[in-house]
Amino acid sequence: ATVNDADKTAFACDVAREIAGDAAVNGAASPEMGAEDFAYFLEKRPGAYLFVGNGDTAGLHHPAYDFTDEGAAHGASFFVRLVETAQPVV
């Protein structure tokens, strides 16, 4: 099972709110039943598996899925800010 660490999840949500705003972040999403290899990482180290939204489109593995180019900047900014916050330059 993929089980997020509560502290790491809160941290990721805080960073996401910096990038996308409070209304765009759901830190209390319902558990998902999908299988995920990331679970093995979370057995060894605390972390958080999360979804980066892509607007109003079908889910990622659905044939009608349409990548929203405008969302790429938000996703990239989130991951950059996550690293900058977690590992600040000394």
PDB file of N, CA, C and O in Angstrom:
ATOM      1  N   ALA A   1       0.835  -1.196   0.000  1.00  0.00           N
ATOM      2  CA  ALA A   1       0.000   0.000   0.000  1.00  0.00           C
ATOM      3  C   ALA A   1       0.871   1.248   0.000  1.00  0.00           C
ATOM      4  O   ALA A   1       1.923   1.284   0.637  1.00  0.00           O
ATOM      5  N   THR A   2       0.430   2.247  -0.706  1.00  0.00           N
ATOM      6  CA  THR A   2       1.114   3.541  -0.729  1.00  0.00           C
ATOM      7  C   THR A   2       0.552   4.371   0.413  1.00  0.00           C
ATOM      8  O   THR A   2      -0.612   4.772   0.383  1.00  0.00           O
ATOM      9  N   VAL A   3       1.379   4.629   1.420  1.00  0.00           N
ATOM     10  CA  VAL A   3       0.941   5.366   2.608  1.00  0.00           C
ATOM     11  C   VAL A   3       1.820   6.592   2.778  1.00  0.00           C
ATOM     12  O   VAL A   3       3.019   6.476   3.033  1.00  0.00           O
ATOM     13  N   ASN A   4       1.218   7.769   2.637  1.00  0.00           N
ATOM     14  CA  ASN A   4       1.950   9.023   2.781  1.00  0.00           C
ATOM     15  C   ASN A   4       2.267   9.315   4.238  1.00  0.00           C
ATOM     16  O   ASN A   4       1.482   9.004   5.134  1.00  0.00           O
ATOM     17  N   ASP A   5       3.430   9.917   4.462  1.00  0.00           N
ATOM     18  CA  ASP A   5       3.801  10.433   5.771  1.00  0.00           C
ATOM     19  C   ASP A   5       3.046  11.743   5.992  1.00  0.00           C
ATOM     20  O   ASP A   5       3.051  12.610   5.118  1.00  0.00           O
ATOM     21  N   ALA A   6       2.400  11.897   7.141  1.00  0.00           N
ATOM     22  CA  ALA A   6       1.568  13.077   7.400  1.00  0.00           C
ATOM     23  C   ALA A   6       2.374  14.376   7.343  1.00  0.00           C
ATOM     24  O   ALA A   6       1.909  15.361   6.769  1.00  0.00           O
ATOM     25  N   ASP A   7       3.574  14.395   7.930  1.00  0.00           N
ATOM     26  CA  ASP A   7       4.388  15.617   7.923  1.00  0.00           C
ATOM     27  C   ASP A   7       4.861  15.982   6.517  1.00  0.00           C
ATOM     28  O   ASP A   7       4.846  17.155   6.145  1.00  0.00           O
ATOM     29  N   LYS A   8       5.281  14.989   5.735  1.00  0.00           N
ATOM     30  CA  LYS A   8       5.750  15.247   4.370  1.00  0.00           C
ATOM     31  C   LYS A   8       4.586  15.683   3.470  1.00  0.00           C
ATOM     32  O   LYS A   8       4.758  16.509   2.574  1.00  0.00           O
ATOM     33  N   THR A   9       3.414  15.122   3.720  1.00  0.00           N
ATOM     34  CA  THR A   9       2.232  15.521   2.960  1.00  0.00           C
ATOM     35  C   THR A   9       1.879  16.975   3.262  1.00  0.00           C
ATOM     36  O   THR A   9       1.599  17.748   2.345  1.00  0.00           O
ATOM     37  N   ALA A  10       1.891  17.350   4.532  1.00  0.00           N
ATOM     38  CA  ALA A  10       1.596  18.735   4.923  1.00  0.00           C
ATOM     39  C   ALA A  10       2.611  19.692   4.301  1.00  0.00           C
ATOM     40  O   ALA A  10       2.246  20.768   3.828  1.00  0.00           O
ATOM     41  N   PHE A  11       3.891  19.295   4.304  1.00  0.00           N
ATOM     42  CA  PHE A  11       4.945  20.114   3.707  1.00  0.00           C
ATOM     43  C   PHE A  11       4.685  20.318   2.213  1.00  0.00           C
ATOM     44  O   PHE A  11       4.757  21.443   1.718  1.00  0.00           O
ATOM     45  N   ALA A  12       4.386  19.238   1.500  1.00  0.00           N
ATOM     46  CA  ALA A  12       4.115  19.332   0.064  1.00  0.00           C
ATOM     47  C   ALA A  12       2.892  20.204  -0.206  1.00  0.00           C
ATOM     48  O   ALA A  12       2.886  20.975  -1.166  1.00  0.00           O
ATOM     49  N   CYS A  13       1.873  20.094   0.613  1.00  0.00           N
ATOM     50  CA  CYS A  13       0.673  20.915   0.443  1.00  0.00           C
ATOM     51  C   CYS A  13       0.980  22.389   0.674  1.00  0.00           C
ATOM     52  O   CYS A  13       0.474  23.248  -0.048  1.00  0.00           O
ATOM     53  N   ASP A  14       1.806  22.688   1.674  1.00  0.00           N
ATOM     54  CA  ASP A  14       2.193  24.081   1.936  1.00  0.00           C
ATOM     55  C   ASP A  14       2.925  24.673   0.736  1.00  0.00           C
ATOM     56  O   ASP A  14       2.653  25.806   0.337  1.00  0.00           O
ATOM     57  N   VAL A  15       3.846  23.916   0.167  1.00  0.00           N
ATOM     58  CA  VAL A  15       4.590  24.387  -1.006  1.00  0.00           C
ATOM     59  C   VAL A  15       3.635  24.549  -2.186  1.00  0.00           C
ATOM     60  O   VAL A  15       3.726  25.535  -2.917  1.00  0.00           O
ATOM     61  N   ALA A  16       2.733  23.611  -2.382  1.00  0.00           N
ATOM     62  CA  ALA A  16       1.771  23.701  -3.486  1.00  0.00           C
ATOM     63  C   ALA A  16       0.898  24.945  -3.341  1.00  0.00           C
ATOM     64  O   ALA A  16       0.571  25.594  -4.335  1.00  0.00           O
ATOM     65  N   ARG A  17       0.522  25.277  -2.112  1.00  0.00           N
ATOM     66  CA  ARG A  17      -0.289  26.481  -1.884  1.00  0.00           C
ATOM     67  C   ARG A  17       0.482  27.744  -2.253  1.00  0.00           C
ATOM     68  O   ARG A  17      -0.107  28.709  -2.742  1.00  0.00           O
ATOM     69  N   GLU A  18       1.799  27.745  -2.023  1.00  0.00           N
ATOM     70  CA  GLU A  18       2.624  28.891  -2.432  1.00  0.00           C
ATOM     71  C   GLU A  18       2.557  29.085  -3.942  1.00  0.00           C
ATOM     72  O   GLU A  18       2.540  30.218  -4.422  1.00  0.00           O
ATOM     73  N   ILE A  19       2.519  27.997  -4.683  1.00  0.00           N
ATOM     74  CA  ILE A  19       2.554  28.049  -6.144  1.00  0.00           C
ATOM     75  C   ILE A  19       1.159  28.279  -6.740  1.00  0.00           C
ATOM     76  O   ILE A  19       0.987  29.135  -7.607  1.00  0.00           O
ATOM     77  N   ALA A  20       0.184  27.526  -6.282  1.00  0.00           N
ATOM     78  CA  ALA A  20      -1.124  27.507  -6.942  1.00  0.00           C
ATOM     79  C   ALA A  20      -2.231  28.214  -6.173  1.00  0.00           C
ATOM     80  O   ALA A  20      -3.309  28.450  -6.720  1.00  0.00           O
ATOM     81  N   GLY A  21      -1.985  28.552  -4.930  1.00  0.00           N
ATOM     82  CA  GLY A  21      -3.027  29.172  -4.121  1.00  0.00           C
ATOM     83  C   GLY A  21      -3.797  28.150  -3.307  1.00  0.00           C
ATOM     84  O   GLY A  21      -3.858  26.971  -3.654  1.00  0.00           O
ATOM     85  N   ASP A  22      -4.375  28.620  -2.230  1.00  0.00           N
ATOM     86  CA  ASP A  22      -5.067  27.759  -1.269  1.00  0.00           C
ATOM     87  C   ASP A  22      -6.209  26.961  -1.897  1.00  0.00           C
ATOM     88  O   ASP A  22      -6.370  25.774  -1.615  1.00  0.00           O
ATOM     89  N   ALA A  23      -6.991  27.609  -2.739  1.00  0.00           N
ATOM     90  CA  ALA A  23      -8.178  26.958  -3.312  1.00  0.00           C
ATOM     91  C   ALA A  23      -7.824  25.822  -4.270  1.00  0.00           C
ATOM     92  O   ALA A  23      -8.657  24.951  -4.522  1.00  0.00           O
ATOM     93  N   ALA A  24      -6.617  25.817  -4.803  1.00  0.00           N
ATOM     94  CA  ALA A  24      -6.228  24.807  -5.797  1.00  0.00           C
ATOM     95  C   ALA A  24      -5.610  23.559  -5.181  1.00  0.00           C
ATOM     96  O   ALA A  24      -5.278  22.621  -5.906  1.00  0.00           O
ATOM     97  N   VAL A  25      -5.449  23.526  -3.856  1.00  0.00           N
ATOM     98  CA  VAL A  25      -4.768  22.408  -3.200  1.00  0.00           C
ATOM     99  C   VAL A  25      -5.754  21.664  -2.307  1.00  0.00           C
ATOM    100  O   VAL A  25      -6.420  22.259  -1.461  1.00  0.00           O
ATOM    101  N   ASN A  26      -5.832  20.354  -2.513  1.00  0.00           N
ATOM    102  CA  ASN A  26      -6.675  19.497  -1.681  1.00  0.00           C
ATOM    103  C   ASN A  26      -5.763  18.603  -0.850  1.00  0.00           C
ATOM    104  O   ASN A  26      -5.292  17.569  -1.325  1.00  0.00           O
ATOM    105  N   GLY A  27      -5.519  19.004   0.386  1.00  0.00           N
ATOM    106  CA  GLY A  27      -4.655  18.236   1.267  1.00  0.00           C
ATOM    107  C   GLY A  27      -5.361  17.102   1.973  1.00  0.00           C
ATOM    108  O   GLY A  27      -4.739  16.373   2.745  1.00  0.00           O
ATOM    109  N   ALA A  28      -6.643  16.938   1.725  1.00  0.00           N
ATOM    110  CA  ALA A  28      -7.417  15.893   2.394  1.00  0.00           C
ATOM    111  C   ALA A  28      -8.136  15.024   1.370  1.00  0.00           C
ATOM    112  O   ALA A  28      -9.288  14.639   1.571  1.00  0.00           O
ATOM    113  N   ALA A  29      -7.459  14.719   0.281  1.00  0.00           N
ATOM    114  CA  ALA A  29      -8.071  13.893  -0.760  1.00  0.00           C
ATOM    115  C   ALA A  29      -8.342  12.489  -0.223  1.00  0.00           C
ATOM    116  O   ALA A  29      -7.648  12.006   0.671  1.00  0.00           O
ATOM    117  N   SER A  30      -9.339  11.863  -0.772  1.00  0.00           N
ATOM    118  CA  SER A  30      -9.685  10.496  -0.372  1.00  0.00           C
ATOM    119  C   SER A  30      -8.601   9.536  -0.845  1.00  0.00           C
ATOM    120  O   SER A  30      -7.952   9.789  -1.860  1.00  0.00           O
ATOM    121  N   PRO A  31      -8.398   8.435  -0.119  1.00  0.00           N
ATOM    122  CA  PRO A  31      -7.430   7.424  -0.553  1.00  0.00           C
ATOM    123  C   PRO A  31      -7.802   6.864  -1.925  1.00  0.00           C
ATOM    124  O   PRO A  31      -8.978   6.779  -2.278  1.00  0.00           O
ATOM    125  N   GLU A  32      -6.793   6.491  -2.677  1.00  0.00           N
ATOM    126  CA  GLU A  32      -6.974   5.905  -4.003  1.00  0.00           C
ATOM    127  C   GLU A  32      -6.677   4.407  -3.928  1.00  0.00           C
ATOM    128  O   GLU A  32      -5.885   3.973  -3.091  1.00  0.00           O
ATOM    129  N   MET A  33      -7.302   3.628  -4.789  1.00  0.00           N
ATOM    130  CA  MET A  33      -7.094   2.184  -4.793  1.00  0.00           C
ATOM    131  C   MET A  33      -6.066   1.733  -5.828  1.00  0.00           C
ATOM    132  O   MET A  33      -5.756   0.545  -5.903  1.00  0.00           O
ATOM    133  N   GLY A  34      -5.537   2.649  -6.619  1.00  0.00           N
ATOM    134  CA  GLY A  34      -4.581   2.276  -7.654  1.00  0.00           C
ATOM    135  C   GLY A  34      -3.275   1.761  -7.077  1.00  0.00           C
ATOM    136  O   GLY A  34      -2.854   2.199  -6.007  1.00  0.00           O
ATOM    137  N   ALA A  35      -2.638   0.847  -7.765  1.00  0.00           N
ATOM    138  CA  ALA A  35      -1.343   0.320  -7.342  1.00  0.00           C
ATOM    139  C   ALA A  35      -0.255   1.295  -7.761  1.00  0.00           C
ATOM    140  O   ALA A  35      -0.362   1.940  -8.804  1.00  0.00           O
ATOM    141  N   GLU A  36       0.785   1.403  -6.957  1.00  0.00           N
ATOM    142  CA  GLU A  36       1.849   2.350  -7.268  1.00  0.00           C
ATOM    143  C   GLU A  36       3.175   1.839  -6.721  1.00  0.00           C
ATOM    144  O   GLU A  36       3.276   1.509  -5.539  1.00  0.00           O
ATOM    145  N   ASP A  37       4.191   1.771  -7.575  1.00  0.00           N
ATOM    146  CA  ASP A  37       5.517   1.320  -7.150  1.00  0.00           C
ATOM    147  C   ASP A  37       6.165   2.259  -6.147  1.00  0.00           C
ATOM    148  O   ASP A  37       7.076   1.860  -5.423  1.00  0.00           O
ATOM    149  N   PHE A  38       5.705   3.504  -6.098  1.00  0.00           N
ATOM    150  CA  PHE A  38       6.245   4.477  -5.150  1.00  0.00           C
ATOM    151  C   PHE A  38       6.080   3.992  -3.714  1.00  0.00           C
ATOM    152  O   PHE A  38       6.795   4.445  -2.821  1.00  0.00           O
ATOM    153  N   ALA A  39       5.142   3.075  -3.487  1.00  0.00           N
ATOM    154  CA  ALA A  39       4.925   2.516  -2.154  1.00  0.00           C
ATOM    155  C   ALA A  39       6.211   1.921  -1.583  1.00  0.00           C
ATOM    156  O   ALA A  39       6.448   1.987  -0.377  1.00  0.00           O
ATOM    157  N   TYR A  40       7.036   1.344  -2.447  1.00  0.00           N
ATOM    158  CA  TYR A  40       8.279   0.733  -1.975  1.00  0.00           C
ATOM    159  C   TYR A  40       9.266   1.790  -1.476  1.00  0.00           C
ATOM    160  O   TYR A  40      10.010   1.540  -0.528  1.00  0.00           O
ATOM    161  N   PHE A  41       9.276   2.954  -2.100  1.00  0.00           N
ATOM    162  CA  PHE A  41      10.107   4.056  -1.603  1.00  0.00           C
ATOM    163  C   PHE A  41       9.619   4.500  -0.224  1.00  0.00           C
ATOM    164  O   PHE A  41      10.414   4.746   0.683  1.00  0.00           O
ATOM    165  N   LEU A  42       8.287   4.597  -0.084  1.00  0.00           N
ATOM    166  CA  LEU A  42       7.715   5.068   1.173  1.00  0.00           C
ATOM    167  C   LEU A  42       7.871   4.069   2.310  1.00  0.00           C
ATOM    168  O   LEU A  42       7.713   4.432   3.475  1.00  0.00           O
ATOM    169  N   GLU A  43       8.176   2.830   1.992  1.00  0.00           N
ATOM    170  CA  GLU A  43       8.487   1.861   3.046  1.00  0.00           C
ATOM    171  C   GLU A  43       9.853   2.149   3.652  1.00  0.00           C
ATOM    172  O   GLU A  43      10.102   1.822   4.812  1.00  0.00           O
ATOM    173  N   LYS A  44      10.739   2.763   2.869  1.00  0.00           N
ATOM    174  CA  LYS A  44      12.114   3.016   3.306  1.00  0.00           C
ATOM    175  C   LYS A  44      12.327   4.429   3.852  1.00  0.00           C
ATOM    176  O   LYS A  44      13.124   4.626   4.769  1.00  0.00           O
ATOM    177  N   ARG A  45      11.621   5.407   3.292  1.00  0.00           N
ATOM    178  CA  ARG A  45      11.794   6.809   3.665  1.00  0.00           C
ATOM    179  C   ARG A  45      10.431   7.482   3.741  1.00  0.00           C
ATOM    180  O   ARG A  45       9.549   7.170   2.941  1.00  0.00           O
ATOM    181  N   PRO A  46      10.239   8.401   4.689  1.00  0.00           N
ATOM    182  CA  PRO A  46       8.968   9.132   4.722  1.00  0.00           C
ATOM    183  C   PRO A  46       8.846  10.040   3.502  1.00  0.00           C
ATOM    184  O   PRO A  46       9.828  10.646   3.074  1.00  0.00           O
ATOM    185  N   GLY A  47       7.664  10.130   2.956  1.00  0.00           N
ATOM    186  CA  GLY A  47       7.443  10.964   1.780  1.00  0.00           C
ATOM    187  C   GLY A  47       5.968  11.101   1.502  1.00  0.00           C
ATOM    188  O   GLY A  47       5.126  10.727   2.319  1.00  0.00           O
ATOM    189  N   ALA A  48       5.664  11.642   0.339  1.00  0.00           N
ATOM    190  CA  ALA A  48       4.266  11.847  -0.041  1.00  0.00           C
ATOM    191  C   ALA A  48       4.105  11.646  -1.543  1.00  0.00           C
ATOM    192  O   ALA A  48       4.812  12.256  -2.345  1.00  0.00           O
ATOM    193  N   TYR A  49       3.184  10.802  -1.901  1.00  0.00           N
ATOM    194  CA  TYR A  49       2.802  10.605  -3.296  1.00  0.00           C
ATOM    195  C   TYR A  49       1.651  11.562  -3.556  1.00  0.00           C
ATOM    196  O   TYR A  49       0.688  11.588  -2.790  1.00  0.00           O
ATOM    197  N   LEU A  50       1.731  12.341  -4.613  1.00  0.00           N
ATOM    198  CA  LEU A  50       0.699  13.346  -4.855  1.00  0.00           C
ATOM    199  C   LEU A  50       0.349  13.436  -6.324  1.00  0.00           C
ATOM    200  O   LEU A  50       1.059  12.920  -7.187  1.00  0.00           O
ATOM    201  N   PHE A  51      -0.743  14.092  -6.582  1.00  0.00           N
ATOM    202  CA  PHE A  51      -1.200  14.321  -7.948  1.00  0.00           C
ATOM    203  C   PHE A  51      -1.049  15.796  -8.272  1.00  0.00           C
ATOM    204  O   PHE A  51      -1.394  16.654  -7.459  1.00  0.00           O
ATOM    205  N   VAL A  52      -0.539  16.090  -9.448  1.00  0.00           N
ATOM    206  CA  VAL A  52      -0.491  17.460  -9.946  1.00  0.00           C
ATOM    207  C   VAL A  52      -1.625  17.588 -10.951  1.00  0.00           C
ATOM    208  O   VAL A  52      -1.670  16.852 -11.937  1.00  0.00           O
ATOM    209  N   GLY A  53      -2.530  18.506 -10.709  1.00  0.00           N
ATOM    210  CA  GLY A  53      -3.709  18.645 -11.549  1.00  0.00           C
ATOM    211  C   GLY A  53      -3.396  19.030 -12.978  1.00  0.00           C
ATOM    212  O   GLY A  53      -2.356  19.623 -13.264  1.00  0.00           O
ATOM    213  N   ASN A  54      -4.304  18.688 -13.869  1.00  0.00           N
ATOM    214  CA  ASN A  54      -4.129  18.987 -15.282  1.00  0.00           C
ATOM    215  C   ASN A  54      -5.391  19.606 -15.861  1.00  0.00           C
ATOM    216  O   ASN A  54      -5.633  19.512 -17.064  1.00  0.00           O
ATOM    217  N   GLY A  55      -6.185  20.228 -15.029  1.00  0.00           N
ATOM    218  CA  GLY A  55      -7.389  20.883 -15.528  1.00  0.00           C
ATOM    219  C   GLY A  55      -8.517  19.917 -15.793  1.00  0.00           C
ATOM    220  O   GLY A  55      -8.556  18.811 -15.253  1.00  0.00           O
ATOM    221  N   ASP A  56      -9.426  20.351 -16.627  1.00  0.00           N
ATOM    222  CA  ASP A  56     -10.650  19.605 -16.901  1.00  0.00           C
ATOM    223  C   ASP A  56     -10.429  18.654 -18.077  1.00  0.00           C
ATOM    224  O   ASP A  56     -10.771  18.962 -19.219  1.00  0.00           O
ATOM    225  N   THR A  57      -9.849  17.495 -17.770  1.00  0.00           N
ATOM    226  CA  THR A  57      -9.599  16.490 -18.799  1.00  0.00           C
ATOM    227  C   THR A  57      -9.778  15.106 -18.186  1.00  0.00           C
ATOM    228  O   THR A  57      -9.859  14.961 -16.966  1.00  0.00           O
ATOM    229  N   ALA A  58      -9.836  14.119 -19.023  1.00  0.00           N
ATOM    230  CA  ALA A  58      -9.925  12.737 -18.536  1.00  0.00           C
ATOM    231  C   ALA A  58      -8.652  12.379 -17.774  1.00  0.00           C
ATOM    232  O   ALA A  58      -7.627  13.045 -17.922  1.00  0.00           O
ATOM    233  N   GLY A  59      -8.716  11.335 -16.964  1.00  0.00           N
ATOM    234  CA  GLY A  59      -7.569  10.880 -16.181  1.00  0.00           C
ATOM    235  C   GLY A  59      -6.405  10.441 -17.052  1.00  0.00           C
ATOM    236  O   GLY A  59      -6.575  10.157 -18.238  1.00  0.00           O
ATOM    237  N   LEU A  60      -5.235  10.389 -16.463  1.00  0.00           N
ATOM    238  CA  LEU A  60      -3.977  10.157 -17.161  1.00  0.00           C
ATOM    239  C   LEU A  60      -3.984   8.939 -18.085  1.00  0.00           C
ATOM    240  O   LEU A  60      -3.480   9.035 -19.204  1.00  0.00           O
ATOM    241  N   HIS A  61      -4.524   7.820 -17.673  1.00  0.00           N
ATOM    242  CA  HIS A  61      -4.466   6.603 -18.490  1.00  0.00           C
ATOM    243  C   HIS A  61      -5.705   6.404 -19.354  1.00  0.00           C
ATOM    244  O   HIS A  61      -5.872   5.347 -19.964  1.00  0.00           O
ATOM    245  N   HIS A  62      -6.561   7.394 -19.410  1.00  0.00           N
ATOM    246  CA  HIS A  62      -7.776   7.330 -20.226  1.00  0.00           C
ATOM    247  C   HIS A  62      -7.447   7.751 -21.665  1.00  0.00           C
ATOM    248  O   HIS A  62      -6.644   8.664 -21.857  1.00  0.00           O
ATOM    249  N   PRO A  63      -8.041   7.115 -22.672  1.00  0.00           N
ATOM    250  CA  PRO A  63      -7.727   7.476 -24.056  1.00  0.00           C
ATOM    251  C   PRO A  63      -8.095   8.920 -24.420  1.00  0.00           C
ATOM    252  O   PRO A  63      -7.553   9.461 -25.384  1.00  0.00           O
ATOM    253  N   ALA A  64      -8.994   9.546 -23.677  1.00  0.00           N
ATOM    254  CA  ALA A  64      -9.388  10.932 -23.962  1.00  0.00           C
ATOM    255  C   ALA A  64      -8.531  11.953 -23.204  1.00  0.00           C
ATOM    256  O   ALA A  64      -8.790  13.154 -23.277  1.00  0.00           O
ATOM    257  N   TYR A  65      -7.524  11.484 -22.487  1.00  0.00           N
ATOM    258  CA  TYR A  65      -6.645  12.392 -21.740  1.00  0.00           C
ATOM    259  C   TYR A  65      -6.004  13.396 -22.687  1.00  0.00           C
ATOM    260  O   TYR A  65      -5.554  13.041 -23.776  1.00  0.00           O
ATOM    261  N   ASP A  66      -5.968  14.651 -22.260  1.00  0.00           N
ATOM    262  CA  ASP A  66      -5.352  15.714 -23.058  1.00  0.00           C
ATOM    263  C   ASP A  66      -4.465  16.550 -22.141  1.00  0.00           C
ATOM    264  O   ASP A  66      -4.964  17.259 -21.267  1.00  0.00           O
ATOM    265  N   PHE A  67      -3.162  16.467 -22.338  1.00  0.00           N
ATOM    266  CA  PHE A  67      -2.220  17.224 -21.520  1.00  0.00           C
ATOM    267  C   PHE A  67      -2.464  18.717 -21.717  1.00  0.00           C
ATOM    268  O   PHE A  67      -2.568  19.193 -22.848  1.00  0.00           O
ATOM    269  N   THR A  68      -2.554  19.444 -20.621  1.00  0.00           N
ATOM    270  CA  THR A  68      -2.767  20.881 -20.655  1.00  0.00           C
ATOM    271  C   THR A  68      -1.420  21.572 -20.531  1.00  0.00           C
ATOM    272  O   THR A  68      -0.827  21.586 -19.452  1.00  0.00           O
ATOM    273  N   ASP A  69      -0.935  22.140 -21.616  1.00  0.00           N
ATOM    274  CA  ASP A  69       0.386  22.770 -21.633  1.00  0.00           C
ATOM    275  C   ASP A  69       0.524  23.873 -20.581  1.00  0.00           C
ATOM    276  O   ASP A  69       1.595  24.042 -19.999  1.00  0.00           O
ATOM    277  N   GLU A  70      -0.543  24.615 -20.339  1.00  0.00           N
ATOM    278  CA  GLU A  70      -0.494  25.711 -19.376  1.00  0.00           C
ATOM    279  C   GLU A  70      -0.190  25.212 -17.962  1.00  0.00           C
ATOM    280  O   GLU A  70       0.327  25.971 -17.143  1.00  0.00           O
ATOM    281  N   GLY A  71      -0.496  23.980 -17.671  1.00  0.00           N
ATOM    282  CA  GLY A  71      -0.251  23.423 -16.347  1.00  0.00           C
ATOM    283  C   GLY A  71       1.194  23.035 -16.097  1.00  0.00           C
ATOM    284  O   GLY A  71       1.604  22.879 -14.947  1.00  0.00           O
ATOM    285  N   ALA A  72       1.968  22.877 -17.155  1.00  0.00           N
ATOM    286  CA  ALA A  72       3.357  22.427 -17.013  1.00  0.00           C
ATOM    287  C   ALA A  72       4.180  23.396 -16.171  1.00  0.00           C
ATOM    288  O   ALA A  72       4.992  22.959 -15.356  1.00  0.00           O
ATOM    289  N   ALA A  73       3.990  24.675 -16.347  1.00  0.00           N
ATOM    290  CA  ALA A  73       4.748  25.668 -15.574  1.00  0.00           C
ATOM    291  C   ALA A  73       4.437  25.564 -14.084  1.00  0.00           C
ATOM    292  O   ALA A  73       5.333  25.699 -13.251  1.00  0.00           O
ATOM    293  N   HIS A  74       3.181  25.325 -13.748  1.00  0.00           N
ATOM    294  CA  HIS A  74       2.823  25.171 -12.336  1.00  0.00           C
ATOM    295  C   HIS A  74       3.472  23.930 -11.734  1.00  0.00           C
ATOM    296  O   HIS A  74       3.998  23.972 -10.622  1.00  0.00           O
ATOM    297  N   GLY A  75       3.432  22.828 -12.474  1.00  0.00           N
ATOM    298  CA  GLY A  75       4.045  21.589 -11.988  1.00  0.00           C
ATOM    299  C   GLY A  75       5.540  21.739 -11.807  1.00  0.00           C
ATOM    300  O   GLY A  75       6.085  21.334 -10.781  1.00  0.00           O
ATOM    301  N   ALA A  76       6.211  22.318 -12.794  1.00  0.00           N
ATOM    302  CA  ALA A  76       7.657  22.515 -12.691  1.00  0.00           C
ATOM    303  C   ALA A  76       8.000  23.458 -11.547  1.00  0.00           C
ATOM    304  O   ALA A  76       8.948  23.208 -10.802  1.00  0.00           O
ATOM    305  N   SER A  77       7.246  24.532 -11.400  1.00  0.00           N
ATOM    306  CA  SER A  77       7.482  25.487 -10.304  1.00  0.00           C
ATOM    307  C   SER A  77       7.304  24.823  -8.950  1.00  0.00           C
ATOM    308  O   SER A  77       8.057  25.094  -8.015  1.00  0.00           O
ATOM    309  N   PHE A  78       6.303  23.949  -8.846  1.00  0.00           N
ATOM    310  CA  PHE A  78       6.074  23.241  -7.591  1.00  0.00           C
ATOM    311  C   PHE A  78       7.294  22.399  -7.210  1.00  0.00           C
ATOM    312  O   PHE A  78       7.769  22.469  -6.077  1.00  0.00           O
ATOM    313  N   PHE A  79       7.796  21.610  -8.150  1.00  0.00           N
ATOM    314  CA  PHE A  79       8.915  20.726  -7.825  1.00  0.00           C
ATOM    315  C   PHE A  79      10.198  21.507  -7.542  1.00  0.00           C
ATOM    316  O   PHE A  79      10.976  21.118  -6.671  1.00  0.00           O
ATOM    317  N   VAL A  80      10.425  22.593  -8.259  1.00  0.00           N
ATOM    318  CA  VAL A  80      11.593  23.434  -7.976  1.00  0.00           C
ATOM    319  C   VAL A  80      11.478  24.032  -6.579  1.00  0.00           C
ATOM    320  O   VAL A  80      12.433  24.002  -5.802  1.00  0.00           O
ATOM    321  N   ARG A  81      10.307  24.573  -6.265  1.00  0.00           N
ATOM    322  CA  ARG A  81      10.114  25.204  -4.944  1.00  0.00           C
ATOM    323  C   ARG A  81      10.199  24.162  -3.835  1.00  0.00           C
ATOM    324  O   ARG A  81      10.694  24.466  -2.750  1.00  0.00           O
ATOM    325  N   LEU A  82       9.736  22.964  -4.078  1.00  0.00           N
ATOM    326  CA  LEU A  82       9.823  21.885  -3.101  1.00  0.00           C
ATOM    327  C   LEU A  82      11.281  21.619  -2.736  1.00  0.00           C
ATOM    328  O   LEU A  82      11.619  21.504  -1.557  1.00  0.00           O
ATOM    329  N   VAL A  83      12.136  21.521  -3.738  1.00  0.00           N
ATOM    330  CA  VAL A  83      13.562  21.285  -3.492  1.00  0.00           C
ATOM    331  C   VAL A  83      14.193  22.494  -2.811  1.00  0.00           C
ATOM    332  O   VAL A  83      14.957  22.341  -1.858  1.00  0.00           O
ATOM    333  N   GLU A  84      13.882  23.687  -3.293  1.00  0.00           N
ATOM    334  CA  GLU A  84      14.460  24.901  -2.678  1.00  0.00           C
ATOM    335  C   GLU A  84      14.102  25.012  -1.205  1.00  0.00           C
ATOM    336  O   GLU A  84      14.923  25.446  -0.397  1.00  0.00           O
ATOM    337  N   THR A  85      12.891  24.627  -0.852  1.00  0.00           N
ATOM    338  CA  THR A  85      12.439  24.729   0.526  1.00  0.00           C
ATOM    339  C   THR A  85      13.004  23.610   1.394  1.00  0.00           C
ATOM    340  O   THR A  85      13.382  23.843   2.542  1.00  0.00           O
ATOM    341  N   ALA A  86      13.063  22.401   0.851  1.00  0.00           N
ATOM    342  CA  ALA A  86      13.523  21.253   1.618  1.00  0.00           C
ATOM    343  C   ALA A  86      15.043  21.233   1.772  1.00  0.00           C
ATOM    344  O   ALA A  86      15.562  20.761   2.783  1.00  0.00           O
ATOM    345  N   GLN A  87      15.753  21.747   0.764  1.00  0.00           N
ATOM    346  CA  GLN A  87      17.216  21.703   0.776  1.00  0.00           C
ATOM    347  C   GLN A  87      17.758  23.086   0.426  1.00  0.00           C
ATOM    348  O   GLN A  87      18.332  23.277  -0.646  1.00  0.00           O
ATOM    349  N   PRO A  88      17.577  24.049   1.328  1.00  0.00           N
ATOM    350  CA  PRO A  88      18.058  25.405   1.014  1.00  0.00           C
ATOM    351  C   PRO A  88      19.582  25.445   0.847  1.00  0.00           C
ATOM    352  O   PRO A  88      20.321  24.690   1.479  1.00  0.00           O
ATOM    353  N   VAL A  89      20.014  26.345  -0.018  1.00  0.00           N
ATOM    354  CA  VAL A  89      21.446  26.525  -0.255  1.00  0.00           C
ATOM    355  C   VAL A  89      22.078  27.111   1.010  1.00  0.00           C
ATOM    356  O   VAL A  89      21.561  28.059   1.602  1.00  0.00           O
ATOM    357  N   VAL A  90      23.192  26.529   1.400  1.00  0.00           N
ATOM    358  CA  VAL A  90      23.866  26.989   2.631  1.00  0.00           C
ATOM    359  C   VAL A  90      24.970  27.953   2.270  1.00  0.00           C
ATOM    360  O   VAL A  90      25.661  28.458   3.154  1.00  0.00           O
TER     361      VAL A  90
END
